[in-house]
Amino acid sequence: MRILLATAALDDIRWALDNGLADGVTTTPSMLADAASEGDAREHLAEICRLTGLPVSVGVGAIDAGDIYRDGRELAKLSENIVVQIPLIEDSISAMRKLSAEGVRVGATYVFNAAQALLAAKAGASTVTTPVDQLDVYGLDAFAMLSEIHAIFANGADECDVVATGVSNATTFAACALAGADAVALPTKMLRALLLHPLTDRGVDQMLSDLSKRPKARLTT
Protein backbone atom coordinates (compact mmCIF):
# COMPACT_ATOMS: atom_id res chain seq x y z
CA MET A 1 0.00 0.00 0.00
CA ARG A 2 1.38 3.37 -1.00
CA ILE A 3 1.53 6.34 1.36
CA LEU A 4 0.49 9.78 0.17
CA LEU A 5 1.61 12.61 2.42
CA ALA A 6 -1.27 15.01 3.01
CA THR A 7 0.49 18.34 3.29
CA ALA A 8 1.86 21.32 1.40
CA ALA A 9 4.73 21.99 3.83
CA LEU A 10 8.07 21.54 2.08
CA ASP A 11 9.94 20.60 5.28
CA ASP A 12 7.45 17.80 5.99
CA ILE A 13 7.73 16.54 2.43
CA ARG A 14 11.55 16.56 2.57
CA TRP A 15 11.48 14.58 5.83
CA ALA A 16 9.18 11.92 4.37
CA LEU A 17 11.20 11.67 1.16
CA ASP A 18 14.52 11.43 3.00
CA ASN A 19 13.14 8.54 5.03
CA GLY A 20 11.51 6.79 2.09
CA LEU A 21 8.05 7.08 3.65
CA ALA A 22 6.15 8.88 0.89
CA ASP A 23 5.05 7.57 -2.50
CA GLY A 24 3.33 10.81 -3.41
CA VAL A 25 1.77 13.97 -2.03
CA THR A 26 -1.85 15.03 -1.77
CA THR A 27 -2.84 18.60 -1.01
CA THR A 28 -5.68 21.10 -1.22
CA PRO A 29 -6.05 24.77 -2.21
CA SER A 30 -6.29 25.75 1.47
CA MET A 31 -3.14 23.81 2.38
CA LEU A 32 -1.28 25.47 -0.48
CA ALA A 33 -2.49 28.92 0.52
CA ASP A 34 -1.32 28.39 4.11
CA ALA A 35 2.06 26.98 3.08
CA ALA A 36 2.70 29.67 0.48
CA SER A 37 1.84 32.42 2.96
CA GLU A 38 2.53 35.63 1.05
CA GLY A 39 3.77 33.78 -2.03
CA ASP A 40 1.93 32.32 -5.00
CA ALA A 41 0.09 29.07 -4.23
CA ARG A 42 0.46 27.76 -7.79
CA GLU A 43 4.22 28.34 -7.74
CA HIS A 44 4.39 26.56 -4.39
CA LEU A 45 2.57 23.61 -5.94
CA ALA A 46 5.06 23.58 -8.81
CA GLU A 47 7.90 23.55 -6.28
CA ILE A 48 6.38 20.50 -4.56
CA CYS A 49 6.29 18.73 -7.93
CA ARG A 50 9.92 19.61 -8.63
CA LEU A 51 10.99 18.51 -5.15
CA THR A 52 9.30 15.12 -5.17
CA GLY A 53 9.25 13.89 -8.76
CA LEU A 54 6.27 11.84 -7.54
CA PRO A 55 2.52 12.07 -8.21
CA VAL A 56 1.09 15.18 -6.56
CA SER A 57 -2.67 15.22 -6.12
CA VAL A 58 -4.44 18.55 -5.72
CA GLY A 59 -8.10 19.42 -5.55
CA VAL A 60 -9.88 21.89 -7.78
CA GLY A 61 -11.52 24.89 -6.19
CA ALA A 62 -14.81 24.61 -8.06
CA ILE A 63 -18.00 22.54 -8.39
CA ASP A 64 -19.32 23.90 -11.70
CA ALA A 65 -18.40 21.75 -14.73
CA GLY A 66 -16.89 24.62 -16.72
CA ASP A 67 -14.91 25.93 -13.78
CA ILE A 68 -13.69 22.44 -12.88
CA TYR A 69 -12.46 21.94 -16.43
CA ARG A 70 -10.64 25.28 -16.55
CA ASP A 71 -9.13 24.82 -13.10
CA GLY A 72 -8.04 21.29 -13.94
CA ARG A 73 -6.34 22.37 -17.16
CA GLU A 74 -4.46 25.14 -15.38
CA LEU A 75 -3.30 22.79 -12.64
CA ALA A 76 -2.15 20.17 -15.14
CA LYS A 77 0.01 22.76 -16.92
CA LEU A 78 2.17 23.14 -13.81
CA SER A 79 3.65 19.64 -14.01
CA GLU A 80 3.11 16.24 -15.57
CA ASN A 81 3.13 14.88 -11.99
CA ILE A 82 -0.20 16.54 -11.17
CA VAL A 83 -3.28 14.44 -10.49
CA VAL A 84 -6.34 16.70 -10.48
CA GLN A 85 -8.76 15.74 -7.71
CA ILE A 86 -12.44 16.39 -8.49
CA PRO A 87 -15.44 15.90 -6.19
CA LEU A 88 -17.76 13.21 -7.55
CA ILE A 89 -21.01 15.04 -8.30
CA GLU A 90 -23.19 14.94 -11.38
CA ASP A 91 -21.91 18.29 -12.69
CA SER A 92 -18.29 17.16 -12.45
CA ILE A 93 -18.58 14.06 -14.63
CA SER A 94 -18.39 15.87 -17.97
CA ALA A 95 -15.34 17.86 -16.85
CA MET A 96 -13.66 14.73 -15.53
CA ARG A 97 -14.26 12.89 -18.78
CA LYS A 98 -13.05 15.80 -20.91
CA LEU A 99 -9.87 16.31 -18.89
CA SER A 100 -9.09 12.61 -18.97
CA ALA A 101 -9.60 12.50 -22.75
CA GLU A 102 -7.06 15.31 -23.07
CA GLY A 103 -4.46 13.34 -21.12
CA VAL A 104 -4.91 15.00 -17.74
CA ARG A 105 -4.76 12.55 -14.84
CA VAL A 106 -7.85 12.96 -12.69
CA GLY A 107 -9.11 11.43 -9.48
CA ALA A 108 -12.57 11.40 -7.92
CA THR A 109 -13.03 12.41 -4.28
CA TYR A 110 -15.88 11.79 -1.83
CA VAL A 111 -16.56 8.32 -3.17
CA PHE A 112 -18.52 6.31 -0.61
CA ASN A 113 -19.68 3.15 -2.38
CA ALA A 114 -18.79 0.78 -5.17
CA ALA A 115 -21.36 2.18 -7.58
CA GLN A 116 -19.87 5.65 -7.32
CA ALA A 117 -16.38 4.21 -7.73
CA LEU A 118 -17.32 2.35 -10.89
CA LEU A 119 -18.99 5.40 -12.45
CA ALA A 120 -16.02 7.60 -11.56
CA ALA A 121 -13.65 5.17 -13.25
CA LYS A 122 -15.85 5.09 -16.35
CA ALA A 123 -15.64 8.88 -16.45
CA GLY A 124 -11.85 8.66 -16.56
CA ALA A 125 -10.78 8.77 -12.93
CA SER A 126 -7.49 6.99 -12.23
CA THR A 127 -8.12 7.09 -8.48
CA VAL A 128 -11.16 7.14 -6.20
CA THR A 129 -10.81 8.54 -2.69
CA THR A 130 -12.89 7.28 0.22
CA PRO A 131 -12.84 9.08 3.60
CA VAL A 132 -13.18 6.13 5.99
CA ASP A 133 -13.81 8.35 9.02
CA GLN A 134 -16.91 9.84 7.42
CA LEU A 135 -18.35 6.39 6.75
CA ASP A 136 -17.76 5.51 10.40
CA VAL A 137 -19.75 8.58 11.49
CA TYR A 138 -22.81 7.15 9.73
CA GLY A 139 -22.33 3.70 11.24
CA LEU A 140 -21.18 2.14 7.96
CA ASP A 141 -18.44 -0.46 7.66
CA ALA A 142 -15.74 1.58 5.96
CA PHE A 143 -13.35 -1.31 5.48
CA ALA A 144 -15.99 -3.59 3.97
CA MET A 145 -16.69 -0.77 1.53
CA LEU A 146 -13.02 -0.40 0.66
CA SER A 147 -12.82 -4.15 0.10
CA GLU A 148 -15.88 -4.09 -2.15
CA ILE A 149 -14.52 -1.24 -4.26
CA HIS A 150 -11.15 -2.96 -4.53
CA ALA A 151 -12.82 -6.23 -5.56
CA ILE A 152 -14.77 -4.56 -8.36
CA PHE A 153 -11.62 -3.14 -9.91
CA ALA A 154 -9.66 -6.35 -9.33
CA ASN A 155 -12.35 -8.34 -11.14
CA GLY A 156 -11.75 -6.58 -14.42
CA ALA A 157 -13.66 -3.32 -14.19
CA ASP A 158 -11.98 -0.10 -15.30
CA GLU A 159 -8.46 0.19 -13.92
CA CYS A 160 -8.52 2.54 -10.95
CA ASP A 161 -6.73 2.86 -7.61
CA VAL A 162 -8.53 3.07 -4.28
CA VAL A 163 -7.25 5.74 -1.88
CA ALA A 164 -8.32 5.90 1.77
CA THR A 165 -8.29 9.07 3.86
CA GLY A 166 -9.36 9.87 7.40
CA VAL A 167 -7.07 7.33 9.05
CA SER A 168 -6.86 8.05 12.78
CA ASN A 169 -4.53 5.39 14.20
CA ALA A 170 -2.40 2.33 13.47
CA THR A 171 -5.40 0.01 13.64
CA THR A 172 -7.34 1.82 10.90
CA PHE A 173 -4.14 2.16 8.85
CA ALA A 174 -3.65 -1.61 8.90
CA ALA A 175 -7.36 -2.18 8.24
CA CYS A 176 -7.13 -0.07 5.08
CA ALA A 177 -4.24 -2.20 3.86
CA LEU A 178 -6.08 -5.44 4.63
CA ALA A 179 -9.20 -4.15 2.86
CA GLY A 180 -7.21 -3.65 -0.34
CA ALA A 181 -6.64 0.10 -0.43
CA ASP A 182 -3.96 0.91 -2.99
CA ALA A 183 -2.92 4.01 -1.09
CA VAL A 184 -3.68 5.91 2.07
CA ALA A 185 -3.34 9.67 2.54
CA LEU A 186 -1.87 10.75 5.87
CA PRO A 187 -0.89 14.08 7.42
CA THR A 188 2.71 14.21 8.61
CA LYS A 189 1.70 14.13 12.29
CA MET A 190 -0.16 10.85 11.77
CA LEU A 191 2.67 9.32 9.75
CA ARG A 192 5.12 10.08 12.55
CA ALA A 193 2.68 8.69 15.12
CA LEU A 194 2.56 5.36 13.26
CA LEU A 195 6.26 4.92 14.00
CA LEU A 196 5.60 4.95 17.74
CA HIS A 197 4.43 2.28 20.16
CA PRO A 198 4.74 2.15 23.97
CA LEU A 199 6.13 -1.39 23.81
CA THR A 200 8.84 -0.20 21.42
CA ASP A 201 9.79 2.52 23.91
CA ARG A 202 9.82 -0.08 26.68
CA GLY A 203 12.04 -2.36 24.61
CA VAL A 204 14.49 0.45 23.86
CA ASP A 205 14.64 1.40 27.54
CA GLN A 206 15.41 -2.23 28.40
CA MET A 207 18.10 -2.39 25.72
CA LEU A 208 19.75 0.78 27.06
CA SER A 209 19.56 -0.58 30.61
CA ASP A 210 21.24 -3.82 29.52
CA LEU A 211 23.95 -1.92 27.68
CA SER A 212 24.68 0.21 30.74
CA LYS A 213 25.39 -2.94 32.78
CA ARG A 214 27.98 -4.32 30.38
CA PRO A 215 31.56 -4.01 31.63
CA LYS A 216 33.49 -1.34 29.83
CA ALA A 217 36.42 -2.52 27.77
CA ARG A 218 39.78 -1.73 29.33
CA LEU A 219 42.25 0.31 27.39
CA THR A 220 45.59 -1.43 26.83
CA THR A 221 48.91 0.27 26.24
C-alpha positions in Angstrom: 0.0 0.0 0.0 1.4 3.4 -1.0 1.5 6.3 1.4 0.5 9.8 0.2 1.6 12.6 2.4 -1.3 15.0 3.0 0.5 18.3 3.3 1.9 21.3 1.4 4.7 22.0 3.8 8.1 21.5 2.1 9.9 20.6 5.3 7.5 17.8 6.0 7.7 16.5 2.4 11.5 16.6 2.6 11.5 14.6 5.8 9.2 11.9 4.4 11.2 11.7 1.2 14.5 11.4 3.0 13.1 8.5 5.0 11.5 6.8 2.1 8.1 7.1 3.7 6.1 8.9 0.9 5.1 7.6 -2.5 3.3 10.8 -3.4 1.8 14.0 -2.0 -1.8 15.0 -1.8 -2.8 18.6 -1.0 -5.7 21.1 -1.2 -6.0 24.8 -2.2 -6.3 25.7 1.5 -3.1 23.8 2.4 -1.3 25.5 -0.5 -2.5 28.9 0.5 -1.3 28.4 4.1 2.1 27.0 3.1 2.7 29.7 0.5 1.8 32.4 3.0 2.5 35.6 1.1 3.8 33.8 -2.0 1.9 32.3 -5.0 0.1 29.1 -4.2 0.5 27.8 -7.8 4.2 28.3 -7.7 4.4 26.6 -4.4 2.6 23.6 -5.9 5.1 23.6 -8.8 7.9 23.6 -6.3 6.4 20.5 -4.6 6.3 18.7 -7.9 9.9 19.6 -8.6 11.0 18.5 -5.2 9.3 15.1 -5.2 9.2 13.9 -8.8 6.3 11.8 -7.5 2.5 12.1 -8.2 1.1 15.2 -6.6 -2.7 15.2 -6.1 -4.4 18.6 -5.7 -8.1 19.4 -5.5 -9.9 21.9 -7.8 -11.5 24.9 -6.2 -14.8 24.6 -8.1 -18.0 22.5 -8.4 -19.3 23.9 -11.7 -18.4 21.8 -14.7 -16.9 24.6 -16.7 -14.9 25.9 -13.8 -13.7 22.4 -12.9 -12.5 21.9 -16.4 -10.6 25.3 -16.6 -9.1 24.8 -13.1 -8.0 21.3 -13.9 -6.3 22.4 -17.2 -4.5 25.1 -15.4 -3.3 22.8 -12.6 -2.1 20.2 -15.1 0.0 22.8 -16.9 2.2 23.1 -13.8 3.7 19.6 -14.0 3.1 16.2 -15.6 3.1 14.9 -12.0 -0.2 16.5 -11.2 -3.3 14.4 -10.5 -6.3 16.7 -10.5 -8.8 15.7 -7.7 -12.4 16.4 -8.5 -15.4 15.9 -6.2 -17.8 13.2 -7.5 -21.0 15.0 -8.3 -23.2 14.9 -11.4 -21.9 18.3 -12.7 -18.3 17.2 -12.4 -18.6 14.1 -14.6 -18.4 15.9 -18.0 -15.3 17.9 -16.8 -13.7 14.7 -15.5 -14.3 12.9 -18.8 -13.0 15.8 -20.9 -9.9 16.3 -18.9 -9.1 12.6 -19.0 -9.6 12.5 -22.7 -7.1 15.3 -23.1 -4.5 13.3 -21.1 -4.9 15.0 -17.7 -4.8 12.6 -14.8 -7.8 13.0 -12.7 -9.1 11.4 -9.5 -12.6 11.4 -7.9 -13.0 12.4 -4.3 -15.9 11.8 -1.8 -16.6 8.3 -3.2 -18.5 6.3 -0.6 -19.7 3.2 -2.4 -18.8 0.8 -5.2 -21.4 2.2 -7.6 -19.9 5.7 -7.3 -16.4 4.2 -7.7 -17.3 2.4 -10.9 -19.0 5.4 -12.4 -16.0 7.6 -11.6 -13.6 5.2 -13.2 -15.8 5.1 -16.3 -15.6 8.9 -16.4 -11.9 8.7 -16.6 -10.8 8.8 -12.9 -7.5 7.0 -12.2 -8.1 7.1 -8.5 -11.2 7.1 -6.2 -10.8 8.5 -2.7 -12.9 7.3 0.2 -12.8 9.1 3.6 -13.2 6.1 6.0 -13.8 8.3 9.0 -16.9 9.8 7.4 -18.4 6.4 6.7 -17.8 5.5 10.4 -19.7 8.6 11.5 -22.8 7.1 9.7 -22.3 3.7 11.2 -21.2 2.1 8.0 -18.4 -0.5 7.7 -15.7 1.6 6.0 -13.4 -1.3 5.5 -16.0 -3.6 4.0 -16.7 -0.8 1.5 -13.0 -0.4 0.7 -12.8 -4.1 0.1 -15.9 -4.1 -2.1 -14.5 -1.2 -4.3 -11.2 -3.0 -4.5 -12.8 -6.2 -5.6 -14.8 -4.6 -8.4 -11.6 -3.1 -9.9 -9.7 -6.3 -9.3 -12.4 -8.3 -11.1 -11.7 -6.6 -14.4 -13.7 -3.3 -14.2 -12.0 -0.1 -15.3 -8.5 0.2 -13.9 -8.5 2.5 -10.9 -6.7 2.9 -7.6 -8.5 3.1 -4.3 -7.3 5.7 -1.9 -8.3 5.9 1.8 -8.3 9.1 3.9 -9.4 9.9 7.4 -7.1 7.3 9.1 -6.9 8.0 12.8 -4.5 5.4 14.2 -2.4 2.3 13.5 -5.4 0.0 13.6 -7.3 1.8 10.9 -4.1 2.2 8.9 -3.7 -1.6 8.9 -7.4 -2.2 8.2 -7.1 -0.1 5.1 -4.2 -2.2 3.9 -6.1 -5.4 4.6 -9.2 -4.1 2.9 -7.2 -3.7 -0.3 -6.6 0.1 -0.4 -4.0 0.9 -3.0 -2.9 4.0 -1.1 -3.7 5.9 2.1 -3.3 9.7 2.5 -1.9 10.8 5.9 -0.9 14.1 7.4 2.7 14.2 8.6 1.7 14.1 12.3 -0.2 10.9 11.8 2.7 9.3 9.8 5.1 10.1 12.6 2.7 8.7 15.1 2.6 5.4 13.3 6.3 4.9 14.0 5.6 5.0 17.7 4.4 2.3 20.2 4.7 2.1 24.0 6.1 -1.4 23.8 8.8 -0.2 21.4 9.8 2.5 23.9 9.8 -0.1 26.7 12.0 -2.4 24.6 14.5 0.5 23.9 14.6 1.4 27.5 15.4 -2.2 28.4 18.1 -2.4 25.7 19.8 0.8 27.1 19.6 -0.6 30.6 21.2 -3.8 29.5 24.0 -1.9 27.7 24.7 0.2 30.7 25.4 -2.9 32.8 28.0 -4.3 30.4 31.6 -4.0 31.6 33.5 -1.3 29.8 36.4 -2.5 27.8 39.8 -1.7 29.3 42.3 0.3 27.4 45.6 -1.4 26.8 48.9 0.3 26.2 
